[in-house]
Amino acid sequence: MATTQLSDIYNPLVFAAKAQEAQLELNKFITSGVMVMDADISASAGNMSNVGELPFFKPLTIDEPNYSTDDPASNSVAGKVTDSKM
């Protein structure tokens, strides 16, 4: 007896394209004419390149607690904040 698996009938790329197409056709905001497609934005989004970068701060690492006291000779040193881009 042959077995049928989900991968035999489900292609995620085809499903995603059909779902997106249906989403555009059924969206009342788009079909009302309030929002329209822009050819320049569609062209830049369709070329599969970096459209933009999102900067973010990396979390601080806690290697050793930063103790401070009431001794004026002892100074506390702040941790280094680093950033990156997605």
Buried (B, 14 or more C-beta within 10 A) or exposed (E): EEEEEEEEEEEEEEEEEEEEEEEEEEEEEBEEEEEEEEEEEEEEEEEEEEEEEEEEEEEEEEEEEEEEEEEEEEEEEEEEEEEEEE
